[in-house]
Amino acid sequence: MTTTEKVYELIRKVKKIDLEPADMAAEVRLIDDLKLDSLALMELLVLTEQGFNFEFSHEEAVAVKTIGQLVEFIDLHKPAV
């Protein structure tokens, strides 16, 4: 499973609905487009940390605005397998 697929799976889990792939393009904004509130966004970040075995700093978490940015951040920071 790719990083992008894992992120889509985590977003579906947080949103608690099945989203179409077209609804989760790289440019889709987590807050404005997916309507994640602060609690849902925090849940997504925690699940991401647990799923990819790394931690966001506060500054990094605030900087992630889109699905593409989240995927890119994970690919740059996740531990090598």
Secondary structure, DSSP 4 states (H G I P E B T S, - for coil): --HHHHHHHHHHHHHTSPPPGGGG-TT-BTTTTT---HHHHHHHHHHHHHHHT----HHHHHH--BHHHHHHHHHHHSPP-
